[in-house]
Amino acid sequence: MSMPSGSVRHVALALVRYRVMAYIVGVLLIVLICVGVPLKYLTMEGTDPQHLGEWITTYFGVAHGWLYMIFLVMALLLARQARWPLGFTLVTLILGTIPVLSFVGERRATGRARTQMAETVRRGAPAPRGG
């Protein structure tokens, strides 16, 4: 589960990028699904709450879609740097699509990456600087 000694810093940087995107995408998804969709579809048509729900689903939905693509790239780059197996990588990506479980996926991925980095440092590789 460890990695080549020279890649600890690369994994640390990839982990930060992944975590930032995971939190942004996770929060947007919760707002979109738990606030926007109910307001849009469960309130009376033409009311202010319904218009707010429509606005949230339109604009947050588009933002979430684009940012999710960036999240996928960051997750794949982290998986590549950390040399994760395909199964672990796919589960991490899938968890990013489910409200609330995206945070579980982030914790799971962070834990694995940190464990790998610690093992590599214990073996005598240099620790990442600045993080």
ChimeraX commands (.cxc) that place a marker at each C-alpha (Angstrom):
marker #1 position 0.00,0.00,0.00 radius 0.5
marker #1 position 3.01,2.31,0.06 radius 0.5
marker #1 position 4.37,4.31,-2.84 radius 0.5
marker #1 position 7.72,5.19,-4.40 radius 0.5
marker #1 position 9.71,7.45,-2.09 radius 0.5
marker #1 position 9.85,10.38,-4.52 radius 0.5
marker #1 position 6.09,10.60,-4.88 radius 0.5
marker #1 position 5.09,11.47,-1.30 radius 0.5
marker #1 position 5.05,15.19,-2.06 radius 0.5
marker #1 position 3.13,14.62,-5.30 radius 0.5
marker #1 position 0.51,12.59,-3.46 radius 0.5
marker #1 position 0.24,15.23,-0.73 radius 0.5
marker #1 position -0.41,17.95,-3.32 radius 0.5
marker #1 position -2.85,15.78,-5.27 radius 0.5
marker #1 position -4.67,15.01,-2.01 radius 0.5
marker #1 position -5.16,18.71,-1.23 radius 0.5
marker #1 position -6.55,19.37,-4.72 radius 0.5
marker #1 position -8.84,16.36,-4.47 radius 0.5
marker #1 position -10.13,17.33,-1.01 radius 0.5
marker #1 position -10.92,20.91,-2.04 radius 0.5
marker #1 position -12.91,19.70,-5.02 radius 0.5
marker #1 position -14.61,16.95,-2.99 radius 0.5
marker #1 position -15.90,19.46,-0.45 radius 0.5
marker #1 position -17.02,21.99,-3.07 radius 0.5
marker #1 position -18.84,19.37,-5.12 radius 0.5
marker #1 position -20.29,17.70,-2.01 radius 0.5
marker #1 position -21.74,20.95,-0.64 radius 0.5
marker #1 position -23.15,21.96,-4.02 radius 0.5
marker #1 position -24.77,18.55,-4.42 radius 0.5
marker #1 position -26.41,18.75,-1.00 radius 0.5
marker #1 position -27.76,22.25,-1.69 radius 0.5
marker #1 position -28.96,21.16,-5.11 radius 0.5
marker #1 position -30.69,17.95,-3.99 radius 0.5
marker #1 position -31.82,18.87,-0.46 radius 0.5
marker #1 position -32.82,22.49,-1.04 radius 0.5
marker #1 position -33.22,23.29,-4.74 radius 0.5
marker #1 position -35.10,20.21,-5.93 radius 0.5
marker #1 position -37.67,20.21,-3.10 radius 0.5
marker #1 position -38.29,23.94,-3.51 radius 0.5
marker #1 position -38.69,23.58,-7.26 radius 0.5
marker #1 position -40.98,20.56,-7.25 radius 0.5
marker #1 position -42.75,20.56,-3.88 radius 0.5
marker #1 position -43.89,24.18,-3.65 radius 0.5
marker #1 position -46.74,25.84,-5.48 radius 0.5
marker #1 position -45.90,26.93,-9.01 radius 0.5
marker #1 position -45.25,30.65,-9.38 radius 0.5
marker #1 position -44.40,31.27,-5.71 radius 0.5
marker #1 position -41.13,32.79,-4.51 radius 0.5
marker #1 position -39.90,29.49,-3.02 radius 0.5
marker #1 position -40.60,27.71,-6.33 radius 0.5
marker #1 position -38.68,30.40,-8.25 radius 0.5
marker #1 position -35.79,30.10,-5.78 radius 0.5
marker #1 position -35.78,26.33,-6.28 radius 0.5
marker #1 position -35.76,26.81,-10.03 radius 0.5
marker #1 position -32.83,29.23,-9.74 radius 0.5
marker #1 position -30.88,26.87,-7.47 radius 0.5
marker #1 position -31.44,23.84,-9.69 radius 0.5
marker #1 position -30.52,25.77,-12.82 radius 0.5
marker #1 position -27.39,27.57,-11.66 radius 0.5
marker #1 position -26.12,25.23,-8.96 radius 0.5
marker #1 position -26.87,22.31,-11.25 radius 0.5
marker #1 position -24.69,23.73,-14.02 radius 0.5
marker #1 position -21.93,24.70,-11.58 radius 0.5
marker #1 position -22.05,21.27,-9.99 radius 0.5
marker #1 position -21.81,19.57,-13.37 radius 0.5
marker #1 position -18.71,21.47,-14.43 radius 0.5
marker #1 position -17.06,21.26,-11.04 radius 0.5
marker #1 position -17.82,17.53,-10.84 radius 0.5
marker #1 position -15.76,17.04,-14.00 radius 0.5
marker #1 position -12.84,18.80,-12.28 radius 0.5
marker #1 position -13.43,16.62,-9.20 radius 0.5
marker #1 position -13.19,13.50,-11.36 radius 0.5
marker #1 position -9.89,14.66,-12.84 radius 0.5
marker #1 position -8.49,15.49,-9.38 radius 0.5
marker #1 position -9.62,12.10,-8.01 radius 0.5
marker #1 position -8.07,10.27,-10.96 radius 0.5
marker #1 position -4.81,12.19,-10.61 radius 0.5
marker #1 position -4.69,11.33,-6.89 radius 0.5
marker #1 position -5.44,7.68,-7.63 radius 0.5
marker #1 position -2.68,7.61,-10.22 radius 0.5
marker #1 position -0.13,9.31,-7.94 radius 0.5
marker #1 position -1.01,7.04,-5.02 radius 0.5
marker #1 position -1.21,3.95,-7.26 radius 0.5
marker #1 position -4.62,2.94,-6.00 radius 0.5
marker #1 position -6.24,-0.21,-7.34 radius 0.5
marker #1 position -9.03,0.23,-9.86 radius 0.5
marker #1 position -11.75,-0.95,-7.46 radius 0.5
marker #1 position -10.84,1.58,-4.76 radius 0.5
marker #1 position -10.66,4.34,-7.37 radius 0.5
marker #1 position -14.07,3.48,-8.86 radius 0.5
marker #1 position -15.75,3.39,-5.44 radius 0.5
marker #1 position -14.20,6.79,-4.62 radius 0.5
marker #1 position -15.58,8.23,-7.87 radius 0.5
marker #1 position -19.03,6.71,-7.37 radius 0.5
marker #1 position -19.29,7.97,-3.79 radius 0.5
marker #1 position -18.74,11.47,-5.20 radius 0.5
marker #1 position -22.11,11.24,-6.94 radius 0.5
marker #1 position -24.23,10.56,-3.85 radius 0.5
marker #1 position -25.22,13.38,-1.48 radius 0.5
marker #1 position -23.55,13.01,1.95 radius 0.5
marker #1 position -21.69,9.85,0.86 radius 0.5
marker #1 position -19.34,12.13,-1.08 radius 0.5
marker #1 position -17.95,13.17,2.31 radius 0.5
marker #1 position -17.56,9.53,3.33 radius 0.5
marker #1 position -15.64,8.94,0.11 radius 0.5
marker #1 position -13.41,11.93,0.82 radius 0.5
marker #1 position -12.59,10.66,4.33 radius 0.5
marker #1 position -11.94,7.17,2.98 radius 0.5
marker #1 position -9.62,8.45,0.25 radius 0.5
marker #1 position -7.85,10.85,2.60 radius 0.5
marker #1 position -7.27,8.10,5.14 radius 0.5
marker #1 position -5.80,5.77,2.54 radius 0.5
marker #1 position -3.54,8.44,1.04 radius 0.5
marker #1 position -2.29,9.56,4.48 radius 0.5
marker #1 position -1.60,5.97,5.51 radius 0.5
marker #1 position 0.34,5.38,2.31 radius 0.5
marker #1 position 2.37,8.56,2.80 radius 0.5
marker #1 position 3.13,7.67,6.43 radius 0.5
marker #1 position 4.29,4.18,5.44 radius 0.5
marker #1 position 6.54,5.62,2.77 radius 0.5
marker #1 position 8.03,8.18,5.17 radius 0.5
marker #1 position 8.60,5.46,7.78 radius 0.5
marker #1 position 10.58,3.54,5.18 radius 0.5
marker #1 position 12.92,6.52,4.92 radius 0.5
marker #1 position 11.52,8.69,2.18 radius 0.5
marker #1 position 11.48,12.46,2.71 radius 0.5
marker #1 position 8.28,13.89,4.19 radius 0.5
marker #1 position 6.33,16.38,2.08 radius 0.5
marker #1 position 7.17,20.03,2.81 radius 0.5
marker #1 position 4.55,22.62,3.55 radius 0.5
marker #1 position 1.65,20.26,4.24 radius 0.5
marker link #1:1,2 radius 0.2
marker link #1:2,3 radius 0.2
marker link #1:3,4 radius 0.2
marker link #1:4,5 radius 0.2
marker link #1:5,6 radius 0.2
marker link #1:6,7 radius 0.2
marker link #1:7,8 radius 0.2
marker link #1:8,9 radius 0.2
marker link #1:9,10 radius 0.2
marker link #1:10,11 radius 0.2
marker link #1:11,12 radius 0.2
marker link #1:12,13 radius 0.2
marker link #1:13,14 radius 0.2
marker link #1:14,15 radius 0.2
marker link #1:15,16 radius 0.2
marker link #1:16,17 radius 0.2
marker link #1:17,18 radius 0.2
marker link #1:18,19 radius 0.2
marker link #1:19,20 radius 0.2
marker link #1:20,21 radius 0.2
marker link #1:21,22 radius 0.2
marker link #1:22,23 radius 0.2
marker link #1:23,24 radius 0.2
marker link #1:24,25 radius 0.2
marker link #1:25,26 radius 0.2
marker link #1:26,27 radius 0.2
marker link #1:27,28 radius 0.2
marker link #1:28,29 radius 0.2
marker link #1:29,30 radius 0.2
marker link #1:30,31 radius 0.2
marker link #1:31,32 radius 0.2
marker link #1:32,33 radius 0.2
marker link #1:33,34 radius 0.2
marker link #1:34,35 radius 0.2
marker link #1:35,36 radius 0.2
marker link #1:36,37 radius 0.2
marker link #1:37,38 radius 0.2
marker link #1:38,39 radius 0.2
marker link #1:39,40 radius 0.2
marker link #1:40,41 radius 0.2
marker link #1:41,42 radius 0.2
marker link #1:42,43 radius 0.2
marker link #1:43,44 radius 0.2
marker link #1:44,45 radius 0.2
marker link #1:45,46 radius 0.2
marker link #1:46,47 radius 0.2
marker link #1:47,48 radius 0.2
marker link #1:48,49 radius 0.2
marker link #1:49,50 radius 0.2
marker link #1:50,51 radius 0.2
marker link #1:51,52 radius 0.2
marker link #1:52,53 radius 0.2
marker link #1:53,54 radius 0.2
marker link #1:54,55 radius 0.2
marker link #1:55,56 radius 0.2
marker link #1:56,57 radius 0.2
marker link #1:57,58 radius 0.2
marker link #1:58,59 radius 0.2
marker link #1:59,60 radius 0.2
marker link #1:60,61 radius 0.2
marker link #1:61,62 radius 0.2
marker link #1:62,63 radius 0.2
marker link #1:63,64 radius 0.2
marker link #1:64,65 radius 0.2
marker link #1:65,66 radius 0.2
marker link #1:66,67 radius 0.2
marker link #1:67,68 radius 0.2
marker link #1:68,69 radius 0.2
marker link #1:69,70 radius 0.2
marker link #1:70,71 radius 0.2
marker link #1:71,72 radius 0.2
marker link #1:72,73 radius 0.2
marker link #1:73,74 radius 0.2
marker link #1:74,75 radius 0.2
marker link #1:75,76 radius 0.2
marker link #1:76,77 radius 0.2
marker link #1:77,78 radius 0.2
marker link #1:78,79 radius 0.2
marker link #1:79,80 radius 0.2
marker link #1:80,81 radius 0.2
marker link #1:81,82 radius 0.2
marker link #1:82,83 radius 0.2
marker link #1:83,84 radius 0.2
marker link #1:84,85 radius 0.2
marker link #1:85,86 radius 0.2
marker link #1:86,87 radius 0.2
marker link #1:87,88 radius 0.2
marker link #1:88,89 radius 0.2
marker link #1:89,90 radius 0.2
marker link #1:90,91 radius 0.2
marker link #1:91,92 radius 0.2
marker link #1:92,93 radius 0.2
marker link #1:93,94 radius 0.2
marker link #1:94,95 radius 0.2
marker link #1:95,96 radius 0.2
marker link #1:96,97 radius 0.2
marker link #1:97,98 radius 0.2
marker link #1:98,99 radius 0.2
marker link #1:99,100 radius 0.2
marker link #1:100,101 radius 0.2
marker link #1:101,102 radius 0.2
marker link #1:102,103 radius 0.2
marker link #1:103,104 radius 0.2
marker link #1:104,105 radius 0.2
marker link #1:105,106 radius 0.2
marker link #1:106,107 radius 0.2
marker link #1:107,108 radius 0.2
marker link #1:108,109 radius 0.2
marker link #1:109,110 radius 0.2
marker link #1:110,111 radius 0.2
marker link #1:111,112 radius 0.2
marker link #1:112,113 radius 0.2
marker link #1:113,114 radius 0.2
marker link #1:114,115 radius 0.2
marker link #1:115,116 radius 0.2
marker link #1:116,117 radius 0.2
marker link #1:117,118 radius 0.2
marker link #1:118,119 radius 0.2
marker link #1:119,120 radius 0.2
marker link #1:120,121 radius 0.2
marker link #1:121,122 radius 0.2
marker link #1:122,123 radius 0.2
marker link #1:123,124 radius 0.2
marker link #1:124,125 radius 0.2
marker link #1:125,126 radius 0.2
marker link #1:126,127 radius 0.2
marker link #1:127,128 radius 0.2
marker link #1:128,129 radius 0.2
marker link #1:129,130 radius 0.2
marker link #1:130,131 radius 0.2
view
